[in-house]
Amino acid sequence: MSQNPHARPEPHVSDVNVLVVEEFRANGGRVGGMFEGGDLLLLTTVGARSGREHTAPLGYARVGDRLLVVASAGGSDRDPAWYHNLIAHPMVRVELGTEEFGAVAVPMEGEERDRLFTEIVERIPGYGDYQKGTDRMIPVVSLERHYVWGEVTNLADKLVEVHTWLRSQLSHVRSEAEAYLADRGTGTGRPTPLGLSLQLRQHCLAFCESLSFHHDGEEFMFPHMTERNPDLADVVERLKAEHRTVNRLRGELEGLLADLSTADPERFRADLARMTEEMEAHLDYEEAELFPTLAAIPFPPVAPA
C-alpha cells in the first residue's frame, strides 16, 4: 500500500522544553516562568543530519515588517542546533500566539544584520551581553512568511497557492542572483562564511525543497486521480515526464548557483532564464490541465460521514 510522503512523525522537543511548548499551545502563546512577559514563538526546523523535525521555543523581535529570531545560544561560542538546521533546510514552521504558518528562514548579512542586531539590543540588552561574551558573530534570522493567496476551498485553489509561492521564490532567486553579480562586479560584496549570499542561498534551497516536496505529493496523488478520471491518463503521464525534466533543471539550478562566484555573468543569466522559462511552462500546463478536475475536490478534504 502506498504511503503518503507528507505524513511525518511528531517533531522532537527536548526534555527541558516540553513543558514550555505544552504551556504555549495550551494558552495561545502565553507562558510563565523564565519566559513570562516575553515575546515567544515556537520554531520547527528539519534536522540538518537526521531529517527529523525539531521544535524549540525562541524569543523574537519585530523590526519594521520583519519577524526576527537571534541565534544567541546563551552567548555560547557555537551556533545553536536550530540554526544549523535552518541553514541546511530553510523551510521552517512558526507558531506565534494561536497562529501557525510556514516561513523561509533567512540569516541577515553585513550592514543589515548589524543594524537589526543593534535595534534588537536596544529593546533586549541581554543579546548585547551575549555578543560581548563570544567571538562568534551572533546570527540574526528573518522568518519570511509564506505567500498567502486567500481562501482555499478546493484543490485547484491549493494548486494556485503553491504555484504562486514557488514562482515568488524563483523570482527571489533571479533578483538576488542579479544583485550578487552586481556586487561581485564592483567588488563591494562582503563574503560570508558560506561563500555565497545567504539570502540567495536560502531562497534557492527553499524553492528546490518546496518543488521536490510538491512533486512528491503529486506523484502520490496521480494514481488516485487517474483511477477516478481515466481521461486524465495522458495528462498525468506527461506531467510525470515533466517532473523528471524539472528535477533535472532543479539540479542544474543548484549547480549553477554553486559556481556563481566564478560564473560568467552573461552565461549565468542565459542559463537561469532558460531554466525559469521551462519551469514556468510546466506550472502553466499543470494548472491548465488539472484545474477542472481539482476544482471539484474540496480542500481541506471532507471527512467521510
Secondary structure, DSSP 8 states (H G I E B T S, - for coil): ----TT-----B--GGGHHHHHHHHHTTT---GGGTTS-EEEEEEE-TTT--EEEEEEE-EEETTEEEEE--GGG-SS--HHHHHHHH--EEEEEETTEEEEEEEEE--HHHHHHHHHHHHHH-THHHHHHHT-SS---EEEEEE----S---BHHHHHHHHHHHHHHHHHHHHHHHHHHHHHHHHT-----TTSS-HHHHHHHHHHHHHHHHHHHHHHHHHHHHHHH-GGGHHHHHHHHHHHHHHHHHHHHHHHHHHTTTTS-HHHHHHHHHHHHHHHHHHHHHHHHHHHHHHTTSBSS-----
